[in-house]
């Protein structure tokens, strides 16, 4: 083996072990970085030419990085609603601008809400399929990032729902005399999410027969202030000999309200008094001197302002409101790859598609091999510090040995030069 060859081999070892030590250093530095995937060093031999039994042409060694993006880190709980972790295969999908078409990917779920309401990771925007105002989500084309939107939790700053149905569960007094009156109130919500009160007045007109009238709506806070005009009725309600509802005339019982003083759209509200003979809604069975009310409930929802966000295991993003309601606004997209370890690594735990990784496929969480999503949780780094310290010691010893080879080769060169002189 030539002295020059020995020197070159030792230099290649120094370079390879330096790179290995750099990877160890990077791993240890990111041992607490969420979503970080530890890298390892792959050493490969260098051969300059075929060697024989009488000569050995030294080549040396070179090192390359080996990614293990598919490794699952430990999922730990946090107190932040926008912290997300993927449990299983897949990557969160990002773009580098609100309307960007370039796709990026990450397992780092430390998302925050920026001043415009978007869920972001640094300068990247989290992507998902949008829902309509009723919370219905259409996935769109499976592999097209153009069907995704940047997730804005303030997309609907508030929510409300106008009343369209009122369910009445009550019992009128069977012992009431003709012309006896009994009343009950119900809350109705207009299209602007404002609550009003409507009074139902029941007047006994004959045996097993009552008349019901509906008042004009008033403010929920002030029964003397009329807020609209009711139409429909009076309604004739009859009961059978068992006190169960027999019929209503006209049917169904419908309340129409126009001219809301709030400026809301006209309302049409169906009163569910029950089916004929069922006895499961409005009956005539009580022996008291007044109407007995079990419940009067409508499907209207008063206005509520945005108060927070929640993400389910299937990736559905819900906006929460201070009226106790929540609404689905997006569904997170999860990207899977033929070879996820072939992705190009960028800063912030972000990756980009490459020829080695193959083309991404967009999946719903929990479907087609994609992992599920955990909210208020983060995926920990996959770095094993004990293993890294072992690698560091090995790299240090190999580096020192290569340095010693260089020192010995230098001494041999000096001896050779002295002999020539």
C-alpha positions as CSV (number, residue, x, y, z in Angstrom):
1,X,0.0,0.0,0.0
2,X,1.4,3.4,-1.0
3,X,1.9,6.1,1.6
4,X,-0.2,8.5,-0.5
5,X,-3.0,5.9,-0.6
6,X,-2.8,5.5,3.2
7,X,-3.0,9.3,3.6
8,X,-6.0,9.6,1.2
9,X,-7.8,6.8,3.0
10,X,-7.3,8.4,6.4
11,X,-8.5,11.8,5.1
12,X,-11.7,10.1,3.7
13,X,-12.2,8.5,7.1
14,X,-11.8,11.9,8.8
15,X,-14.4,13.4,6.5
16,X,-16.8,10.5,6.9
17,X,-16.5,10.4,10.7
18,X,-16.9,14.2,10.8
19,X,-20.1,13.9,8.9
20,X,-21.3,11.1,11.3
21,X,-20.5,13.3,14.3
22,X,-22.4,16.2,12.7
23,X,-25.5,13.9,12.4
24,X,-25.1,12.8,16.0
25,X,-24.8,16.5,17.0
26,X,-28.0,17.4,15.0
27,X,-29.9,14.5,16.5
28,X,-28.9,15.5,20.1
29,X,-29.7,19.1,19.4
30,X,-33.2,18.1,18.3
31,X,-33.9,15.5,21.0
32,X,-36.7,17.7,22.3
33,X,-38.0,18.9,18.9
34,X,-41.6,17.8,18.1
35,X,-41.9,15.6,15.1
36,X,-38.1,15.4,14.5
37,X,-36.9,12.2,12.9
38,X,-33.5,11.0,13.9
39,X,-31.0,10.4,11.1
40,X,-28.3,7.8,11.0
41,X,-25.0,7.4,9.0
42,X,-24.5,4.9,6.3
43,X,-20.8,4.1,5.6
44,X,-19.7,2.7,2.3
45,X,-16.3,1.6,1.1
46,X,-14.4,3.3,-1.8
47,X,-12.3,1.1,-4.1
48,X,-10.1,2.8,-6.7
49,X,-9.3,-0.3,-8.7
50,X,-9.3,-4.1,-8.5
51,X,-6.6,-5.3,-6.1
52,X,-4.4,-8.4,-6.3
53,X,-2.5,-10.5,-3.9
54,X,0.7,-8.4,-4.5
55,X,-0.8,-4.9,-4.4
56,X,-3.5,-3.2,-2.5
57,X,-4.9,0.1,-4.0
58,X,-6.5,1.7,-1.0
59,X,-9.8,3.6,-1.6
60,X,-11.3,4.8,1.7
61,X,-14.8,5.4,2.9
62,X,-17.6,7.8,2.4
63,X,-20.8,8.4,4.4
64,X,-24.4,9.3,3.5
65,X,-27.4,10.2,5.6
66,X,-30.2,7.7,6.2
67,X,-33.6,9.2,7.0
68,X,-36.2,7.3,9.0
69,X,-39.2,9.6,8.5
70,X,-41.6,6.7,8.9
71,X,-40.5,6.1,12.5
72,X,-43.3,6.8,15.0
73,X,-42.5,9.1,17.9
74,X,-44.2,8.9,21.3
75,X,-47.4,10.9,21.3
76,X,-47.6,13.1,24.4
77,X,-50.5,15.3,25.6
78,X,-50.4,19.1,25.8
79,X,-52.8,21.8,26.9
80,X,-53.0,23.6,23.5
81,X,-56.1,22.8,21.3
82,X,-54.1,23.5,18.1
83,X,-51.4,21.0,18.9
84,X,-51.9,17.9,16.6
85,X,-50.2,14.6,16.4
86,X,-50.5,11.8,13.7
87,X,-50.7,8.4,15.2
88,X,-49.8,6.1,12.4
89,X,-48.8,6.6,8.7
90,X,-49.0,9.9,6.9
91,X,-48.0,13.6,7.0
92,X,-49.9,16.9,7.5
93,X,-50.2,18.9,4.3
94,X,-48.9,22.5,4.1
95,X,-48.5,25.3,1.6
96,X,-46.1,28.2,1.8
97,X,-48.9,30.8,1.3
98,X,-52.6,31.1,1.8
99,X,-53.4,30.4,-1.8
100,X,-50.3,28.4,-2.5
101,X,-50.3,25.4,-4.9
102,X,-46.8,24.0,-3.8
103,X,-47.3,21.1,-1.3
104,X,-45.1,20.6,1.7
105,X,-45.5,18.0,4.4
106,X,-44.7,17.6,8.1
107,X,-45.2,15.5,11.3
108,X,-44.6,18.5,13.5
109,X,-48.0,19.4,14.8
110,X,-47.1,22.6,16.7
111,X,-49.7,24.7,14.9
112,X,-50.7,28.2,16.0
113,X,-53.5,30.5,15.0
114,X,-52.1,33.7,13.3
115,X,-53.6,37.1,13.5
116,X,-55.8,36.3,10.4
117,X,-57.2,33.1,12.0
118,X,-55.1,30.6,9.9
119,X,-53.5,27.5,11.4
120,X,-49.8,27.9,10.7
121,X,-46.5,26.2,11.3
122,X,-44.0,29.0,10.9
123,X,-44.5,30.4,7.4
124,X,-46.6,27.4,6.3
125,X,-50.4,27.0,6.2
126,X,-52.2,23.8,7.3
127,X,-54.5,22.4,4.6
128,X,-57.9,20.7,4.6
129,X,-61.1,20.2,2.7
130,X,-63.6,23.0,3.4
131,X,-67.1,22.5,4.7
132,X,-70.2,24.5,3.8
133,X,-72.1,26.7,6.2
134,X,-74.1,23.6,7.4
135,X,-70.9,21.6,8.2
136,X,-71.1,19.3,5.2
137,X,-67.6,18.4,3.8
138,X,-66.9,17.3,0.2
139,X,-63.5,15.6,-0.2
140,X,-63.1,16.4,-3.9
141,X,-60.4,14.9,-6.1
142,X,-58.2,12.6,-4.0
143,X,-54.8,13.7,-5.2
144,X,-55.4,17.3,-6.1
145,X,-54.1,19.9,-3.7
146,X,-56.2,22.4,-5.5
147,X,-59.3,21.0,-3.7
148,X,-57.7,22.0,-0.3
149,X,-57.9,25.3,1.5
150,X,-55.8,26.9,4.1
151,X,-57.6,26.3,7.4
152,X,-59.0,29.4,8.9
153,X,-60.7,28.8,12.3
154,X,-62.4,32.2,12.0
155,X,-64.1,31.3,8.7
156,X,-67.5,31.6,10.4
157,X,-67.1,34.2,13.1
158,X,-70.4,33.2,14.7
159,X,-73.2,30.7,14.2
160,X,-77.0,30.6,14.7
161,X,-79.9,28.7,13.3
162,X,-83.5,29.8,12.8
163,X,-86.3,27.8,14.4
164,X,-88.1,25.5,11.9
165,X,-89.6,23.0,14.3
166,X,-91.0,23.2,17.9
167,X,-91.7,20.0,19.7
168,X,-94.5,20.2,22.3
169,X,-94.6,17.7,25.2
170,X,-97.5,18.7,27.5
171,X,-100.8,17.6,28.9
172,X,-104.0,19.7,29.0
173,X,-106.3,19.2,32.0
174,X,-109.0,16.6,31.2
175,X,-111.3,18.1,33.9
176,X,-111.3,21.6,32.4
177,X,-114.7,23.3,31.7
178,X,-115.7,24.6,28.3
179,X,-114.1,28.1,27.7
180,X,-111.4,27.4,30.3
181,X,-108.1,28.9,29.0
182,X,-104.5,27.7,29.6
183,X,-101.3,29.1,28.1
184,X,-97.7,28.2,27.6
185,X,-94.8,30.0,26.0
186,X,-92.1,28.8,23.6
187,X,-88.9,30.3,22.4
188,X,-88.4,30.9,18.7
189,X,-85.2,32.0,17.0
190,X,-85.1,34.2,13.9
191,X,-82.7,33.9,11.0
192,X,-80.3,36.4,12.7
193,X,-80.0,34.2,15.8
194,X,-82.2,36.4,18.1
195,X,-84.6,34.7,20.5
196,X,-88.2,35.7,20.8
197,X,-91.2,34.4,22.8
198,X,-94.5,33.2,21.4
199,X,-97.5,32.4,23.6
200,X,-99.8,29.4,22.9
201,X,-103.3,29.9,24.3
202,X,-105.5,26.7,24.6
203,X,-109.2,27.2,25.0
204,X,-111.5,24.3,25.7
205,X,-114.4,24.4,23.2
206,X,-116.1,21.1,23.7
207,X,-115.7,17.6,25.1
208,X,-112.2,16.4,24.1
209,X,-111.8,19.5,21.9
210,X,-109.6,22.6,22.3
211,X,-108.8,25.6,20.2
212,X,-105.2,26.9,20.1
213,X,-104.1,30.4,19.1
214,X,-100.5,31.7,18.7
215,X,-99.6,35.2,19.7
216,X,-97.4,37.6,17.9
217,X,-93.7,37.1,19.0
218,X,-92.3,39.4,21.7
219,X,-88.8,40.1,22.9
220,X,-87.5,37.4,25.1
221,X,-86.5,40.0,27.7
222,X,-89.7,42.1,27.4
223,X,-93.1,40.5,26.8
224,X,-94.7,43.9,26.1
225,X,-92.6,44.6,23.1
226,X,-93.9,42.9,19.9
227,X,-91.2,41.9,17.4
228,X,-93.2,40.4,14.5
229,X,-96.6,39.4,13.1
230,X,-97.9,35.8,13.5
231,X,-100.3,34.2,11.1
232,X,-102.0,30.9,11.0
233,X,-104.7,29.5,13.3
234,X,-106.7,29.3,15.3
235,X,-106.2,25.5,15.3
236,X,-108.8,22.9,16.4
237,X,-107.3,20.1,18.5
238,X,-109.2,17.0,19.3
239,X,-108.4,14.1,21.7
240,X,-109.7,10.5,21.8
241,X,-111.3,8.9,24.9
242,X,-107.9,7.9,26.1
243,X,-106.7,11.5,26.1
244,X,-104.4,10.9,23.2
245,X,-104.2,13.4,20.3
246,X,-106.7,12.5,17.6
247,X,-106.4,15.3,15.0
248,X,-105.5,18.9,14.4
249,X,-107.3,21.2,12.0
250,X,-105.6,22.4,9.8
251,X,-102.8,20.0,9.8
252,X,-99.9,20.3,10.3
253,X,-99.9,23.1,12.9
254,X,-97.7,25.8,11.3
255,X,-96.7,29.2,12.7
256,X,-95.7,31.8,10.1
257,X,-94.0,35.0,11.3
258,X,-93.4,38.0,9.1
259,X,-92.2,41.6,9.6
260,X,-89.5,40.8,12.2
261,X,-88.4,44.1,13.7
262,X,-84.8,42.7,13.8
263,X,-84.8,42.6,10.0
264,X,-84.7,38.8,9.9
265,X,-86.2,36.7,7.1
266,X,-89.8,35.5,7.5
267,X,-90.1,32.3,9.6
268,X,-92.2,29.2,9.0
269,X,-92.3,27.0,12.1
270,X,-94.0,23.6,12.3
271,X,-95.4,22.6,15.7
272,X,-94.9,18.9,16.4
273,X,-97.9,17.9,18.6
274,X,-97.5,14.2,18.0
275,X,-99.1,11.5,15.8
276,X,-102.7,10.6,16.1
277,X,-103.3,8.1,18.9
278,X,-99.7,8.0,20.0
279,X,-99.9,10.0,23.2
280,X,-96.2,10.9,22.9
281,X,-96.6,14.7,22.5
282,X,-99.7,16.7,23.4
283,X,-102.3,14.9,25.4
284,X,-105.4,15.6,27.6
285,X,-104.7,13.5,30.6
286,X,-103.7,15.7,33.6
287,X,-106.1,16.0,36.6
288,X,-104.7,19.3,37.7
289,X,-106.3,22.7,37.1
290,X,-103.5,23.8,34.7
291,X,-101.5,22.6,31.7
292,X,-98.7,20.2,32.6
293,X,-95.6,20.9,30.5
294,X,-92.9,18.2,30.1
295,X,-90.8,20.2,27.6
296,X,-91.2,22.7,24.8
297,X,-88.1,22.6,22.6
298,X,-87.2,24.1,19.2
299,X,-84.3,23.4,16.9
300,X,-83.3,27.1,16.7
301,X,-79.9,28.2,18.0
302,X,-79.3,31.7,19.3
303,X,-76.2,33.5,17.9
304,X,-72.8,32.5,19.4
305,X,-69.4,34.0,18.8
306,X,-66.3,31.9,18.0
307,X,-64.6,30.7,21.2
308,X,-62.1,28.0,20.1
309,X,-61.3,25.0,17.9
310,X,-61.4,21.3,18.3
311,X,-60.1,18.5,16.0
312,X,-61.5,15.0,16.1
313,X,-59.6,11.7,15.4
314,X,-60.9,11.6,11.8
315,X,-59.4,15.1,11.2
316,X,-62.6,17.0,11.3
317,X,-61.9,20.6,12.5
318,X,-64.8,22.0,14.6
319,X,-65.2,25.7,15.5
320,X,-66.6,26.1,19.0
321,X,-69.0,28.9,19.9
322,X,-70.0,30.5,23.2
323,X,-73.6,29.4,22.8
324,X,-72.3,25.8,23.5
325,X,-72.5,24.8,19.8
326,X,-69.8,23.6,17.4
327,X,-69.7,23.4,13.6
328,X,-67.5,21.3,11.3
329,X,-65.5,23.8,9.1
330,X,-62.8,21.6,7.6
331,X,-61.4,18.1,7.4
332,X,-57.6,17.7,7.5
333,X,-55.9,16.0,4.6
334,X,-53.3,13.4,5.4
335,X,-50.6,12.7,2.7
336,X,-49.1,9.2,2.2
337,X,-46.2,8.2,0.1
338,X,-44.8,5.1,-1.6
339,X,-41.4,5.8,0.1
340,X,-41.8,8.4,2.8
341,X,-38.1,8.1,3.7
342,X,-37.2,9.5,0.3
343,X,-38.6,13.0,1.1
344,X,-36.4,16.0,1.0
345,X,-35.9,17.5,4.4
346,X,-36.3,21.3,5.0
347,X,-36.2,23.4,8.1
348,X,-39.0,23.4,10.8
349,X,-39.6,19.6,10.4
350,X,-41.0,20.2,6.9
351,X,-40.5,17.9,3.9
352,X,-40.9,18.1,0.2
353,X,-41.8,15.5,-2.4
354,X,-38.9,14.0,-4.4
355,X,-38.3,11.4,-7.1
356,X,-37.3,9.0,-4.4
357,X,-40.4,9.5,-2.3
358,X,-42.9,9.1,-5.1
359,X,-46.1,11.1,-5.6
360,X,-48.3,11.8,-2.6
361,X,-51.8,10.6,-2.2
362,X,-54.3,12.6,-0.1
363,X,-56.3,10.6,2.4
364,X,-58.8,11.1,5.2
365,X,-57.4,10.4,8.6
366,X,-58.0,6.7,9.6
367,X,-58.7,5.6,6.0
368,X,-56.6,3.8,3.4
369,X,-53.7,3.2,5.8
370,X,-53.5,6.8,7.0
371,X,-53.1,7.4,10.7
372,X,-55.6,9.0,13.1
373,X,-55.2,12.5,14.5
374,X,-54.9,13.3,18.2
375,X,-55.6,16.9,19.3
376,X,-53.9,18.6,22.2
377,X,-51.0,16.3,21.6
378,X,-47.6,16.3,19.9
379,X,-45.3,13.6,18.5
380,X,-42.0,13.6,20.3
381,X,-38.6,13.4,18.6
382,X,-37.4,9.8,17.8
383,X,-33.9,10.6,19.0
384,X,-32.5,8.0,21.6
385,X,-29.9,10.0,23.5
386,X,-28.2,6.9,24.9
387,X,-27.8,5.5,21.3
388,X,-26.5,8.8,20.1
389,X,-23.8,9.0,22.8
390,X,-22.7,5.5,21.8
391,X,-22.5,6.6,18.1
392,X,-20.6,9.7,19.2
393,X,-18.0,7.7,21.1
394,X,-17.5,5.4,18.1
395,X,-17.1,8.3,15.8
396,X,-14.6,10.0,18.1
397,X,-12.5,6.8,18.4
398,X,-12.6,6.2,14.6
399,X,-11.6,9.9,14.0
400,X,-8.7,9.6,16.4
401,X,-7.5,6.4,14.8
402,X,-7.6,8.0,11.3
403,X,-5.7,11.0,12.7
404,X,-3.1,8.6,14.1
405,X,-2.8,7.0,10.6
406,X,-2.1,10.5,9.2
407,X,0.5,11.1,11.9
408,X,2.2,7.8,11.2
409,X,2.2,8.3,7.5
410,X,3.7,11.8,7.9
411,X,6.6,10.2,10.0
412,X,7.1,7.6,7.3
413,X,7.3,10.3,4.7
414,X,9.8,12.2,6.8
415,X,12.0,9.1,7.1
416,X,11.8,8.5,3.4
417,X,12.8,12.1,2.6
418,X,15.7,11.8,5.1
419,X,17.0,8.7,3.4
420,X,16.9,10.4,0.0
421,X,18.9,13.3,1.3
